[in-house]
Amino acid sequence: MGDTYAGKPRGRQREADRNDARLFQAAREVFAERGWDAPVSEIARRAGIGMGSLYRRYPSKELLAQRMRIAAMEHLVAQARAAISEEPDPWSAFARFLRDVLSAQEPGGALLPLIGGRLPATDDIVNAADRLRAALDDLVGDAHRAGVLRTDFTSADVPLLLEHLTARIPVAGERAGALHLRYLDLVLAGLRTAPSAEPTALTSPAPSWAELRELWNAPKE
């Protein structure tokens, strides 16, 4: 076999991956600052990539955003599977996953409030979402079976919890990251249960995965 990956020379694939990382980071920042209507030219400028190179890879803003969604879900799946396989118990895996996500959070915030409802669900999006749901079902299900996670917390709660925990706050740099992790510790203290403990009742039912799909895909006015 030659030095190829997915039909491309490895060097070209690595360069494409680096360009994608810069584009995704720039797009997150630009969307967060200027909203969905921000010009693609500003994304390219901030990423240090020419408009021609951007459009050869992503002919439209919609295609760029769709690929960002897929990449974000694939990354969450990898983090969840790593936590499950590498941690010694279900609670450690659950807590590690949430901490890993928050620690790796890029400036610009989460994607749901930025592009949710603007884009249709393609087959690739649906397949990535199914893999993410399966990974989170395993993560939360293991913790439930071990009796260490309150039973009214569901796997569909996880994406929305992360949206709350990764919200932009008016603090810059490392302090913002430290505060996000502080609030995660407070949340984890409320979610953990002992097998004999009776958790405090919640005032609202858990979301469903169907509700989350509507948040992602319902058209905006």
DOKOL-808495 format. One line per 8 residues: number of its first residue (from 1); for each residue x, y, z of N, C-alpha, C, O. Coordinates in pm, 1 decimal. Layout:
<pts>
NUM	X,Y,Z,X,Y,Z,X,Y,Z,X,Y,Z ~ ...
</pts>
This chain:
<pts>
1	84.2,-120.1,0.0,0.0,0.0,0.0,87.2,124.4,0.0,192.2,126.5,64.2 ~ 45.2,227.0,-70.6,119.3,351.8,-71.6,88.9,434.9,50.5,9.3,396.9,136.4 ~ 153.7,548.7,55.9,137.2,639.2,169.6,12.4,723.6,148.1,21.0,843.3,120.4 ~ -105.7,659.1,161.4,-231.4,727.1,136.6,-326.4,705.7,251.5,-310.8,614.0,332.1 ~ -424.2,791.8,256.9,-530.9,780.6,357.2,-658.0,836.8,295.2,-661.4,951.7,251.0 ~ -763.9,753.1,292.3,-891.7,794.1,234.1,-872.8,850.4,93.1,-937.7,947.5,54.1 ~ -781.3,786.2,16.8,-762.3,826.3,-120.8,-670.8,945.3,-139.7,-650.3,988.9,-253.0 ~ -614.7,999.6,-32.0,-525.8,1114.7,-43.3,-388.9,1078.8,13.3,-379.3,997.6,105.3
9	-281.8,1139.3,-41.5,-152.4,1124.9,24.0,-162.4,1174.4,167.3,-234.7,1270.0,195.5 ~ -89.3,1108.8,258.9,-100.5,1143.3,400.4,-63.4,1288.7,425.8,-125.9,1354.6,508.9 ~ 36.8,1339.6,356.0,75.5,1478.6,376.1,-37.9,1574.1,341.4,-63.0,1670.1,414.1 ~ -106.5,1547.8,230.1,-219.3,1631.9,191.7,-334.1,1618.4,290.4,-401.8,1716.6,321.1 ~ -356.7,1496.4,340.5,-464.5,1477.3,437.2,-435.5,1553.1,566.6,-525.4,1614.4,624.1 ~ -309.4,1549.1,612.8,-273.7,1622.1,733.9,-292.1,1772.0,714.7,-339.2,1841.1,805.0 ~ -254.9,1822.4,596.9,-272.3,1964.7,569.2,-420.9,2000.8,567.7,-460.2,2104.9,620.4 ~ -503.9,1914.2,506.9,-648.0,1939.8,504.2,-704.9,1939.4,645.9,-789.9,2021.9,679.1
17	-658.2,1846.9,729.2,-705.0,1841.3,867.4,-666.1,1967.4,943.9,-745.4,2019.9,1022.0 ~ -544.1,2015.9,921.3,-500.7,2139.4,988.5,-584.7,2257.9,941.9,-624.5,2342.1,1022.4 ~ -611.7,2264.1,811.0,-695.1,2372.3,759.1,-835.8,2365.9,818.7,-894.0,2468.5,853.9 ~ -890.0,2243.5,829.6,-1021.9,2228.6,889.9,-1022.7,2278.2,1034.0,-1115.2,2348.0,1075.6 ~ -919.9,2242.3,1109.8,-914.0,2285.0,1249.9,-913.6,2437.1,1259.9,-983.0,2493.9,1344.2 ~ -835.2,2503.9,1173.8,-832.0,2650.2,1176.0,-966.1,2709.0,1132.6,-1014.2,2805.8,1191.4 ~ -1026.1,2649.5,1029.1,-1155.2,2698.9,982.4,-1263.1,2683.4,1089.7,-1341.3,2775.4,1113.7 ~ -1266.9,2567.3,1153.7,-1370.7,2543.0,1254.4,-1354.9,2639.3,1371.4,-1453.0,2693.3,1422.5
25	-1230.9,2660.1,1413.1,-1206.4,2752.8,1524.0,-1249.0,2894.8,1484.4,-1317.7,2963.5,1560.0 ~ -1207.6,2936.6,1366.6,-1243.1,3071.2,1321.1,-1394.0,3085.1,1306.1,-1450.9,3187.7,1343.4 ~ -1458.9,2982.9,1252.0,-1603.7,2989.7,1232.2,-1677.3,2998.2,1365.4,-1774.0,3073.5,1377.6 ~ -1633.5,2922.9,1464.3,-1694.9,2931.6,1596.4,-1686.0,3074.8,1650.0,-1784.5,3130.5,1698.5 ~ -1567.9,3132.3,1640.5,-1549.4,3267.8,1693.5,-1634.7,3369.1,1617.6,-1699.5,3454.5,1677.9 ~ -1633.9,3358.7,1485.1,-1706.3,3456.7,1403.5,-1857.2,3441.8,1423.2,-1927.6,3541.8,1437.1 ~ -1907.7,3318.1,1424.4,-2050.6,3298.3,1447.1,-2091.4,3350.0,1585.1,-2197.5,3410.4,1600.8 ~ -2005.1,3325.5,1685.9,-2037.3,3370.5,1821.1,-2043.2,3523.3,1828.3,-2127.0,3579.4,1899.0
33	-1954.5,3589.7,1755.3,-1947.3,3735.2,1761.8,-2050.3,3804.4,1673.2,-2104.3,3908.7,1710.0 ~ -2077.8,3746.0,1555.4,-2157.3,3818.4,1455.6,-2282.1,3744.3,1410.8,-2359.1,3795.0,1329.2 ~ -2302.6,3622.2,1465.3,-2422.2,3547.3,1428.9,-2406.4,3472.6,1297.5,-2303.3,3480.1,1230.6 ~ -2513.8,3399.1,1262.4,-2509.6,3315.7,1143.2,-2485.7,3395.7,1015.9,-2428.5,3343.1,920.5 ~ -2527.9,3520.3,1012.2,-2514.0,3601.6,891.4,-2373.3,3657.2,871.5,-2350.1,3732.7,777.1 ~ -2280.2,3621.6,957.6,-2141.9,3667.8,941.9,-2087.1,3624.1,805.7,-2116.9,3513.2,761.5 ~ -2008.9,3707.0,738.8,-1957.7,3672.0,605.9,-1851.0,3562.7,612.1,-1769.2,3557.5,703.9 ~ -1854.9,3477.0,512.6,-1754.9,3370.3,503.2,-1615.0,3430.6,488.2,-1516.7,3371.6,533.1
41	-1606.3,3546.2,426.0,-1475.5,3609.2,407.9,-1407.8,3637.4,541.7,-1285.3,3630.0,551.8 ~ -1486.2,3669.5,644.5,-1428.5,3694.2,775.3,-1376.8,3564.9,837.8,-1274.7,3565.4,906.5 ~ -1446.6,3455.3,814.4,-1399.8,3324.7,863.5,-1266.8,3289.7,797.9,-1172.3,3248.7,865.2 ~ -1260.2,3306.3,665.7,-1137.0,3275.2,593.3,-1022.5,3364.0,639.5,-910.9,3316.4,660.0 ~ -1050.1,3494.1,656.1,-944.9,3587.0,699.2,-891.4,3547.0,836.2,-770.2,3544.8,857.4 ~ -981.2,3515.5,929.1,-936.7,3482.9,1063.9,-864.6,3348.5,1068.6,-776.9,3327.3,1152.4 ~ -901.5,3259.2,979.4,-834.4,3129.2,974.5,-701.3,3136.0,900.1,-622.2,3042.0,906.9 ~ -675.4,3246.2,829.0,-553.8,3257.0,750.8,-555.2,3168.9,627.7,-451.5,3118.2,584.8
49	-674.6,3150.8,570.7,-692.6,3063.8,454.7,-758.1,3145.4,343.6,-851.6,3221.2,369.4 ~ -710.6,3130.6,222.1,-767.5,3205.0,110.7,-909.9,3162.0,78.7,-947.6,3047.2,102.4 ~ -988.3,3253.6,25.3,-1126.4,3221.7,-9.3,-1134.0,3109.3,-112.1,-1224.4,3025.8,-107.6 ~ -1039.2,3108.1,-204.0,-1040.4,3000.5,-302.9,-1022.1,2864.8,-238.9,-1091.7,2769.7,-274.3 ~ -928.6,2854.3,-144.3,-905.2,2727.2,-75.1,-1027.3,2687.1,6.1,-1064.9,2570.0,10.0 ~ -1089.3,2786.3,71.5,-1207.9,2755.3,152.3,-1319.3,2701.1,63.1,-1379.4,2598.2,94.2 ~ -1346.8,2769.9,-47.3,-1459.1,2729.7,-131.2,-1432.8,2599.8,-207.0,-1526.8,2528.9,-242.8 ~ -1305.6,2568.2,-231.6,-1278.7,2438.0,-293.0,-1317.2,2325.0,-198.6,-1364.1,2220.0,-242.5
57	-1297.5,2346.4,-69.9,-1328.0,2241.3,27.7,-1473.8,2249.0,73.7,-1539.4,2146.3,90.8 ~ -1523.4,2369.3,93.3,-1660.9,2390.9,140.2,-1725.0,2498.5,52.6,-1708.7,2617.4,80.0 ~ -1797.2,2459.2,-51.8,-1852.6,2556.4,-146.2,-1956.2,2651.6,-85.5,-1991.7,2751.3,-148.3 ~ -2005.3,2622.3,35.9,-2103.5,2711.0,97.6,-2083.3,2713.5,248.4,-2021.4,2624.0,305.9 ~ -2136.6,2817.4,310.9,-2132.9,2827.5,456.6,-2207.2,2709.1,520.5,-2166.5,2657.7,624.7 ~ -2316.9,2667.1,455.7,-2395.9,2556.7,509.0,-2315.2,2427.8,514.5,-2321.3,2354.4,613.1 ~ -2239.6,2400.1,408.3,-2158.8,2278.1,406.4,-2048.9,2283.7,512.3,-2019.2,2182.2,575.4 ~ -1988.8,2399.5,532.5,-1888.8,2415.2,637.5,-1950.8,2387.7,773.6,-1893.3,2314.4,854.0
65	-2067.2,2445.7,800.3,-2132.3,2426.5,930.0,-2174.5,2281.9,950.8,-2164.5,2230.4,1062.2 ~ -2221.8,2215.1,845.1,-2258.9,2074.9,858.3,-2138.0,1989.8,895.1,-2147.5,1900.5,979.4 ~ -2024.5,2017.6,831.9,-1904.6,1939.8,862.8,-1858.1,1968.3,1005.1,-1806.8,1878.9,1072.3 ~ -1875.3,2091.5,1051.5,-1841.7,2124.4,1190.2,-1927.4,2043.9,1287.0,-1877.7,1994.1,1388.0 ~ -2055.6,2031.1,1256.3,-2145.0,1953.4,1341.7,-2100.3,1808.2,1349.0,-2093.9,1750.1,1457.4 ~ -2069.6,1749.8,1234.4,-2028.3,1609.7,1231.7,-1898.6,1590.8,1309.2,-1886.6,1498.5,1389.7 ~ -1801.4,1678.9,1284.5,-1673.4,1667.8,1354.9,-1691.6,1681.7,1505.3,-1627.3,1610.4,1582.3 ~ -1778.9,1773.3,1548.1,-1802.5,1791.3,1691.1,-1863.3,1665.5,1752.2,-1822.5,1623.7,1860.6
73	-1959.6,1605.1,1684.7,-2021.1,1482.6,1737.1,-1923.1,1366.4,1737.9,-1920.8,1287.6,1832.4 ~ -1842.0,1355.3,1633.1,-1742.4,1247.8,1629.1,-1643.6,1260.8,1745.2,-1601.9,1161.3,1804.4 ~ -1607.2,1385.5,1776.6,-1514.3,1407.3,1886.5,-1576.8,1368.4,2019.6,-1509.7,1309.0,2103.9 ~ -1704.9,1401.1,2040.1,-1773.2,1362.3,2163.1,-1783.2,1210.8,2175.5,-1766.4,1156.1,2284.5 ~ -1810.4,1142.9,2064.7,-1815.9,996.9,2067.6,-1681.6,939.6,2110.7,-1676.0,850.0,2195.0 ~ -1573.4,991.4,2052.8,-1439.9,942.6,2088.4,-1409.5,966.7,2236.0,-1351.1,880.8,2302.1 ~ -1448.9,1083.1,2288.1,-1425.0,1113.2,2429.1,-1506.4,1020.9,2519.1,-1455.4,973.2,2620.5 ~ -1631.5,995.1,2483.9,-1714.9,907.0,2565.6,-1661.4,764.3,2564.0,-1653.3,700.2,2668.7
81	-1625.1,714.5,2447.3,-1574.9,576.7,2437.5,-1441.4,561.7,2511.5,-1417.0,459.1,2575.0 ~ -1356.4,662.1,2503.5,-1229.5,655.6,2575.4,-1252.9,652.4,2725.9,-1187.6,576.1,2797.1 ~ -1345.1,734.3,2774.7,-1374.1,736.7,2917.8,-1428.1,602.1,2964.6,-1387.9,551.9,3069.5 ~ -1519.2,543.7,2886.8,-1577.4,415.2,2924.8,-1471.5,306.1,2930.8,-1470.2,224.7,3023.2 ~ -1382.6,304.8,2831.9,-1285.8,195.0,2822.2,-1166.1,211.3,2916.1,-1103.3,112.4,2953.8 ~ -1134.7,334.2,2953.5,-1010.9,358.6,3028.5,-1030.9,384.2,3177.1,-935.9,371.3,3254.3 ~ -1152.2,420.2,3219.5,-1173.8,450.8,3360.5,-1214.0,326.0,3438.7,-1273.8,234.8,3381.5 ~ -1182.4,320.0,3568.1,-1204.6,197.0,3644.9,-1348.3,173.3,3687.1,-1382.0,61.3,3725.7
89	-1434.9,274.7,3681.5,-1573.0,256.8,3725.7,-1662.2,355.1,3650.5,-1613.3,453.5,3595.1 ~ -1794.0,328.4,3648.2,-1886.2,411.9,3569.5,-1891.0,558.0,3612.4,-1904.1,645.7,3527.0 ~ -1881.0,587.1,3742.0,-1884.9,727.5,3782.0,-1761.3,802.0,3732.3,-1771.9,914.2,3682.7 ~ -1645.8,740.4,3745.5,-1523.3,803.2,3696.4,-1532.2,829.8,3546.8,-1487.3,933.9,3498.9 ~ -1590.7,734.4,3472.4,-1605.0,752.3,3327.8,-1698.6,868.6,3296.8,-1668.3,951.1,3210.6 ~ -1810.8,875.8,3365.7,-1907.9,983.1,3343.5,-1845.8,1119.0,3374.9,-1855.8,1211.7,3294.5 ~ -1781.8,1131.5,3491.2,-1721.1,1258.7,3530.7,-1605.8,1295.4,3438.5,-1590.1,1412.2,3403.1 ~ -1525.1,1197.5,3399.1,-1412.8,1227.1,3309.3,-1462.0,1280.2,3175.6,-1406.3,1375.8,3121.7
97	-1567.9,1217.2,3121.6,-1619.6,1263.5,2993.1,-1657.9,1410.6,3000.4,-1618.7,1489.0,2914.0 ~ -1733.4,1448.7,3101.4,-1776.5,1587.7,3112.0,-1657.2,1681.2,3130.2,-1653.3,1789.1,3071.0 ~ -1560.9,1640.8,3211.0,-1442.6,1726.1,3231.9,-1360.8,1737.5,3104.0,-1311.0,1845.3,3071.4 ~ -1346.7,1626.9,3031.4,-1271.4,1631.2,2905.8,-1335.8,1727.9,2806.8,-1266.7,1804.6,2739.7 ~ -1467.9,1723.3,2798.5,-1537.1,1811.8,2704.6,-1515.6,1957.2,2743.5,-1486.0,2040.9,2658.2 ~ -1530.4,1987.6,2872.0,-1514.0,2126.1,2915.2,-1369.9,2172.7,2901.5,-1345.5,2287.5,2864.5 ~ -1275.1,2086.3,2930.4,-1133.9,2124.2,2923.2,-1090.3,2151.4,2780.4,-1000.7,2232.4,2756.6 ~ -1153.7,2083.6,2685.1,-1116.8,2098.8,2543.7,-1202.9,2200.9,2472.1,-1186.2,2223.4,2352.3
105	-1295.6,2263.5,2545.1,-1388.1,2356.1,2479.6,-1313.0,2471.0,2413.9,-1231.4,2538.2,2476.9 ~ -1342.5,2492.2,2285.5,-1276.4,2598.7,2210.2,-1347.2,2732.0,2235.8,-1467.8,2734.5,2260.7 ~ -1272.9,2841.9,2229.9,-1339.7,2971.7,2237.8,-1445.8,2984.5,2128.7,-1429.9,2932.0,2018.6 ~ -1551.9,3053.5,2160.3,-1659.8,3068.7,2063.0,-1785.3,2996.1,2102.0,-1889.5,3015.5,2039.4 ~ -1778.6,2911.4,2205.4,-1898.8,2849.2,2255.4,-1940.4,2727.8,2175.2,-1875.0,2688.5,2078.6 ~ -2052.3,2668.9,2218.4,-2103.2,2548.4,2156.2,-2178.0,2581.1,2027.2,-2218.3,2695.0,2003.4 ~ -2195.5,2477.0,1944.2,-2254.2,2499.0,1812.6,-2405.3,2514.3,1815.1,-2460.5,2585.3,1731.1 ~ -2474.4,2449.4,1909.7,-2619.8,2448.2,1904.3,-2681.0,2587.2,1901.3,-2763.6,2614.4,1814.2
113	-2643.7,2677.7,1993.8,-2706.8,2809.7,1987.6,-2662.0,2893.2,1868.4,-2726.6,2992.6,1835.2 ~ -2552.6,2854.8,1803.8,-2501.3,2932.2,1691.2,-2567.8,2893.8,1559.8,-2603.5,2981.1,1480.7 ~ -2584.8,2762.6,1535.5,-2636.5,2719.8,1405.4,-2754.7,2626.0,1418.1,-2808.4,2582.4,1316.3 ~ -2798.0,2593.0,1540.4,-2912.0,2504.4,1558.1,-3035.3,2560.1,1488.4,-3064.2,2679.4,1497.8 ~ -3108.3,2472.6,1417.9,-3229.1,2515.1,1349.5,-3206.5,2578.8,1214.3,-3303.0,2609.9,1144.5 ~ -3081.7,2599.3,1175.1,-3054.4,2666.3,1048.0,-3031.2,2567.7,934.2,-3043.6,2604.5,817.4 ~ -2998.3,2444.5,966.0,-2951.6,2351.8,865.3,-3031.6,2222.4,867.9,-3072.0,2177.9,975.4 ~ -3055.3,2161.3,753.1,-3127.1,2033.2,750.3,-3038.1,1920.6,800.3,-2915.4,1930.0,799.0
121	-3103.4,1813.9,844.5,-3030.1,1695.8,892.3,-3000.6,1604.9,773.1,-3091.1,1539.9,720.8 ~ -2876.0,1600.2,730.6,-2835.8,1511.5,622.8,-2818.8,1369.4,677.3,-2822.5,1347.7,798.4 ~ -2800.1,1273.5,586.6,-2775.2,1135.5,630.6,-2650.6,1127.8,717.4,-2648.6,1054.9,816.6 ~ -2546.2,1202.3,681.2,-2423.5,1199.7,760.8,-2447.4,1256.5,900.2,-2393.3,1205.0,998.1 ~ -2527.1,1361.3,909.9,-2560.1,1418.7,1040.3,-2638.1,1318.2,1124.0,-2608.0,1298.2,1241.7 ~ -2738.5,1254.7,1063.1,-2820.6,1157.4,1136.1,-2735.2,1041.2,1185.1,-2750.9,996.9,1298.9 ~ -2645.4,991.4,1101.1,-2560.4,879.5,1140.7,-2466.3,918.2,1254.5,-2446.1,840.7,1347.9 ~ -2408.7,1038.8,1246.5,-2321.1,1085.1,1354.3,-2399.8,1102.3,1483.6,-2350.9,1068.3,1591.3
129	-2522.3,1155.3,1473.2,-2605.8,1172.4,1592.3,-2642.7,1037.9,1653.5,-2648.7,1025.5,1775.9 ~ -2667.4,937.3,1570.2,-2698.2,804.1,1621.7,-2579.5,745.9,1697.3,-2596.6,683.7,1802.1 ~ -2458.7,765.9,1644.1,-2339.0,715.6,1714.3,-2319.2,788.5,1846.3,-2279.6,727.8,1945.8 ~ -2346.6,918.4,1847.3,-2333.4,994.0,1971.7,-2437.4,947.7,2073.5,-2405.7,929.0,2191.0 ~ -2558.4,929.6,2029.3,-2662.0,883.1,2121.8,-2624.4,747.8,2181.8,-2640.7,727.1,2302.0 ~ -2574.2,655.9,2099.7,-2536.1,523.5,2150.4,-2425.3,534.3,2254.9,-2428.6,465.6,2356.9 ~ -2327.2,621.0,2229.0,-2216.5,636.2,2324.5,-2265.8,695.6,2455.9,-2225.6,650.6,2563.2 ~ -2352.7,796.5,2448.2,-2404.0,857.7,2570.7,-2499.3,763.7,2643.7,-2503.0,762.9,2766.7
137	-2576.8,684.2,2568.7,-2660.8,582.5,2632.7,-2575.7,486.4,2714.7,-2612.0,450.5,2826.8 ~ -2462.9,445.0,2659.0,-2374.5,353.2,2731.9,-2315.0,420.6,2854.7,-2310.5,361.3,2962.5 ~ -2269.7,543.3,2838.6,-2206.3,616.4,2948.6,-2303.2,634.7,3065.3,-2269.8,604.6,3179.9 ~ -2422.6,684.0,3035.7,-2522.1,710.0,3139.7,-2581.1,578.9,3191.9,-2603.9,564.7,3312.1 ~ -2605.7,483.8,3102.6,-2661.6,355.3,3145.1,-2571.0,282.0,3241.3,-2618.5,224.1,3338.9 ~ -2441.1,283.4,3215.8,-2346.2,218.4,3307.3,-2353.5,281.9,3445.8,-2352.0,211.5,3546.7 ~ -2361.5,416.2,3450.7,-2368.6,485.3,3579.8,-2499.6,455.9,3651.6,-2501.8,442.9,3773.9 ~ -2608.3,445.5,3576.7,-2736.4,409.2,3638.5,-2730.3,269.1,3697.5,-2773.7,246.7,3810.5
145	-2676.0,174.7,3620.5,-2670.9,37.0,3668.4,-2581.9,22.4,3792.0,-2603.9,-65.3,3875.5 ~ -2481.6,109.0,3802.4,-2393.4,106.1,3919.7,-2456.0,178.2,4039.0,-2401.3,173.3,4149.2 ~ -2569.4,245.0,4018.9,-2636.5,314.6,4127.3,-2566.8,440.7,4172.6,-2582.5,481.7,4287.6 ~ -2489.0,504.3,4083.6,-2412.4,623.1,4124.1,-2461.8,750.7,4057.5,-2410.6,858.7,4086.6 ~ -2559.9,740.6,3969.2,-2613.1,857.2,3898.3,-2764.3,858.4,3916.6,-2830.4,756.2,3898.5 ~ -2818.1,973.0,3952.1,-2962.3,981.4,3975.1,-3037.4,931.6,3852.9,-3001.5,962.4,3739.3 ~ -3141.9,854.2,3877.9,-3207.5,782.2,3769.8,-3290.9,872.9,3680.1,-3325.8,832.9,3569.0 ~ -3323.9,994.0,3725.1,-3402.4,1083.0,3640.1,-3314.3,1169.7,3549.7,-3365.4,1257.1,3479.7
153	-3185.0,1146.8,3550.5,-3093.5,1210.8,3456.3,-3074.6,1114.7,3340.5,-3037.3,999.4,3361.9 ~ -3099.9,1160.2,3216.7,-3094.7,1072.2,3100.4,-2980.1,1110.3,3007.2,-2917.9,1215.5,3022.1 ~ -2954.3,1023.8,2912.4,-2848.5,1053.6,2815.4,-2883.8,1175.6,2731.6,-2793.8,1246.6,2686.7 ~ -3012.1,1201.8,2709.2,-3052.2,1320.6,2633.2,-3029.8,1448.6,2712.4,-3027.5,1557.2,2654.5 ~ -3013.0,1437.5,2845.6,-2978.3,1554.6,2925.1,-2834.7,1600.6,2897.5,-2803.0,1718.3,2914.0 ~ -2748.9,1508.6,2855.8,-2606.3,1540.1,2847.2,-2577.2,1653.4,2748.7,-2507.1,1747.4,2785.9 ~ -2627.8,1649.4,2623.9,-2594.9,1760.5,2532.5,-2641.2,1896.0,2583.1,-2569.9,1995.1,2567.4 ~ -2760.3,1902.2,2644.1,-2809.1,2031.3,2692.7,-2734.0,2075.7,2817.3,-2712.0,2195.0,2837.7
161	-2694.4,1979.1,2901.4,-2610.5,2014.4,3016.6,-2480.0,2076.3,2968.5,-2433.1,2175.2,3024.7 ~ -2421.9,2018.3,2865.1,-2297.2,2073.2,2811.4,-2318.2,2212.2,2752.4,-2230.1,2297.5,2762.6 ~ -2434.5,2235.8,2690.4,-2463.1,2370.1,2640.5,-2461.4,2470.5,2755.6,-2405.6,2579.5,2742.3 ~ -2521.9,2434.4,2867.6,-2522.4,2523.5,2984.3,-2381.0,2544.4,3037.8,-2341.1,2656.8,3068.1 ~ -2306.4,2435.6,3049.1,-2175.3,2443.1,3112.6,-2070.7,2510.7,3024.7,-1967.9,2556.5,3074.7 ~ -2096.2,2517.3,2893.0,-1999.4,2580.6,2802.8,-2046.6,2717.6,2755.3,-1990.5,2773.3,2661.1 ~ -2148.2,2771.4,2819.3,-2195.6,2904.3,2780.5,-2085.5,3008.0,2800.4,-2003.9,2997.7,2892.0 ~ -2085.4,3107.8,2712.7,-1986.7,3215.3,2725.9,-2013.6,3293.7,2853.0,-2128.1,3328.0,2882.5
169	-1908.5,3322.0,2927.8,-1921.1,3399.5,3050.2,-1828.0,3520.5,3039.7,-1728.1,3515.6,2967.9 ~ -1860.0,3628.6,3110.6,-1782.7,3753.5,3094.8,-1650.9,3752.7,3169.6,-1619.4,3845.7,3243.8 ~ -1574.5,3647.0,3149.5,-1441.1,3633.4,3209.3,-1350.8,3579.1,3100.9,-1393.0,3493.1,3023.5 ~ -1228.7,3626.5,3093.0,-1140.9,3589.3,2982.5,-1043.0,3479.0,3020.3,-1012.0,3456.6,3137.3 ~ -995.9,3411.2,2916.2,-880.6,3322.7,2926.3,-897.6,3204.2,3020.2,-1004.1,3143.1,3028.5 ~ -787.8,3173.5,3091.4,-784.5,3055.1,3175.4,-886.1,3061.2,3288.8,-935.4,2957.7,3333.6 ~ -917.8,3182.6,3335.9,-1015.0,3195.3,3444.5,-1151.5,3144.3,3400.3,-1222.0,3080.7,3478.6 ~ -1189.3,3171.2,3276.8,-1317.5,3121.5,3226.9,-1319.8,2969.1,3228.9,-1418.4,2908.5,3270.8
177	-1210.7,2907.5,3183.6,-1204.1,2762.2,3185.2,-1211.6,2706.5,3326.0,-1278.0,2605.7,3350.2 ~ -1143.1,2772.6,3419.4,-1145.3,2727.0,3557.6,-1285.5,2737.8,3616.7,-1327.8,2650.4,3692.3 ~ -1357.5,2844.4,3582.8,-1493.3,2859.6,3634.3,-1587.7,2755.4,3575.3,-1674.7,2703.3,3645.1 ~ -1570.9,2725.3,3448.0,-1653.6,2620.3,3388.5,-1633.9,2488.5,3463.5,-1730.9,2417.8,3490.9 ~ -1510.8,2455.7,3496.4,-1484.5,2331.2,3568.7,-1537.0,2338.5,3711.8,-1581.0,2237.4,3766.6 ~ -1532.8,2456.7,3772.8,-1589.9,2472.2,3907.2,-1739.7,2440.9,3905.1,-1789.8,2368.7,3991.3 ~ -1810.5,2495.5,3806.5,-1954.3,2472.4,3800.2,-1984.6,2327.0,3764.7,-2086.7,2272.4,3806.6 ~ -1896.2,2264.9,3687.7,-1912.7,2122.4,3662.6,-1903.2,2043.3,3792.4,-1982.8,1952.1,3814.9
185	-1807.0,2076.8,3878.3,-1794.3,2006.0,4006.5,-1923.0,2018.7,4088.1,-1966.1,1922.6,4151.8 ~ -1984.1,2137.2,4086.1,-2108.7,2156.7,4159.8,-2220.9,2071.4,4099.0,-2300.7,2012.2,4171.6 ~ -2226.1,2065.8,3967.3,-2327.3,1983.6,3900.7,-2306.3,1835.6,3933.2,-2402.0,1764.2,3963.0 ~ -2181.9,1790.2,3927.4,-2153.8,1649.0,3955.1,-2194.1,1612.1,4097.8,-2244.3,1502.4,4122.1 ~ -2172.0,1703.9,4192.0,-2210.8,1676.7,4330.2,-2361.7,1656.3,4340.6,-2408.2,1575.9,4421.4 ~ -2437.5,1728.4,4259.4,-2582.1,1712.4,4261.1,-2631.1,1590.1,4186.3,-2739.5,1539.5,4215.3 ~ -2552.7,1541.3,4089.6,-2594.3,1426.2,4009.7,-2558.0,1292.4,4073.4,-2623.6,1191.4,4048.0 ~ -2453.5,1291.8,4156.2,-2407.8,1164.6,4212.0,-2498.8,1119.3,4325.4,-2542.3,1199.8,4407.7
193	-2526.5,991.0,4328.5,-2607.8,933.9,4434.8,-2538.9,811.0,4490.4,-2458.7,746.8,4422.6 ~ -2571.2,779.2,4614.4,-2535.2,650.4,4672.9,-2650.3,554.6,4646.5,-2764.2,598.9,4632.1 ~ -2623.7,423.4,4639.6,-2732.5,329.4,4608.8,-2853.0,343.4,4700.3,-2965.2,316.6,4657.3 ~ -2833.4,384.5,4824.9,-2945.5,392.8,4919.2,-3004.2,533.4,4929.6,-3099.2,555.1,5004.8 ~ -2948.2,630.0,4854.1,-2992.1,768.4,4867.2,-3114.4,794.8,4779.6,-3129.4,735.3,4672.9 ~ -3200.1,883.2,4825.0,-3317.0,926.0,4748.6,-3291.7,1067.0,4697.9,-3291.3,1160.4,4778.0 ~ -3270.4,1086.6,4566.2,-3239.0,1221.2,4516.7,-3357.8,1314.6,4527.7,-3473.1,1271.5,4528.2 ~ -3328.1,1442.5,4536.6,-3432.3,1544.1,4536.9,-3504.2,1545.3,4402.5,-3440.9,1537.5,4297.2
201	-3636.8,1555.0,4407.0,-3714.4,1554.0,4283.1,-3684.4,1678.1,4199.7,-3665.4,1787.2,4253.6 ~ -3680.4,1660.6,4067.9,-3658.6,1771.6,3976.6,-3792.5,1833.8,3937.4,-3896.1,1767.4,3940.0 ~ -3789.2,1961.1,3901.2,-3912.8,2033.0,3871.0,-3955.3,2020.8,3726.0,-4065.3,2063.8,3691.3 ~ -3871.9,1963.6,3639.8,-3903.6,1953.1,3498.1,-3861.0,1816.2,3447.1,-3758.8,1763.9,3491.4 ~ -3936.5,1756.9,3355.2,-3897.9,1626.1,3302.0,-3773.5,1634.8,3214.6,-3737.3,1741.7,3165.4 ~ -3709.5,1521.1,3196.5,-3590.9,1516.0,3112.0,-3628.5,1541.7,2967.5,-3740.4,1510.8,2926.8 ~ -3536.3,1598.3,2888.0,-3563.1,1613.0,2744.1,-3562.9,1477.2,2676.4,-3510.7,1379.8,2730.8 ~ -3620.6,1471.1,2559.5,-3613.7,1350.2,2477.4,-3518.1,1375.6,2362.5,-3486.5,1490.4,2331.1
209	-3471.6,1267.2,2299.4,-3384.4,1285.8,2182.6,-3462.2,1349.1,2067.0,-3404.6,1421.4,1985.7 ~ -3594.3,1321.8,2059.6,-3674.5,1386.7,1955.7,-3677.5,1537.8,1975.8,-3673.8,1613.7,1879.0 ~ -3684.2,1581.2,2101.4,-3683.1,1724.6,2130.5,-3549.8,1786.9,2089.0,-3546.6,1897.9,2035.9 ~ -3441.4,1716.1,2113.1,-3310.5,1768.5,2072.7,-3300.3,1778.6,1920.7,-3243.6,1874.7,1868.8 ~ -3354.5,1680.6,1849.3,-3350.0,1687.8,1702.6,-3425.3,1810.5,1653.0,-3383.8,1873.8,1555.9 ~ -3535.3,1844.4,1718.5,-3608.9,1964.2,1678.3,-3526.7,2089.7,1703.2,-3530.3,2182.8,1622.7 ~ -3452.7,2093.5,1813.7,-3368.8,2209.1,1842.2,-3263.9,2227.8,1732.9,-3233.3,2340.0,1692.7 ~ -3209.4,2115.6,1685.6,-3106.3,2123.4,1583.1,-3162.9,2161.3,1447.1,-3100.7,2237.3,1372.8
217	-3281.1,2108.6,1413.9,-3321.7,2107.0,1273.4,-3445.8,2188.0,1240.1,-3477.2,2203.8,1122.2 ~ -3518.4,2240.6,1339.6,-3638.0,2317.7,1306.4,-3597.7,2447.4,1235.5,-3503.8,2514.3,1278.6 ~ -3667.1,2483.4,1128.0,-3628.3,2606.7,1055.0,-3654.0,2730.9,1138.3,-3752.5,2739.3,1211.6 ~ -3564.0,2826.9,1125.9,-3579.6,2954.7,1194.3,-3670.3,3045.9,1112.1,-3678.2,3035.1,989.7 ~ -3738.4,3136.2,1183.0,-3818.6,3237.7,1113.4,-3726.6,3338.5,1046.9,-3774.0,3432.4,982.9
</pts>
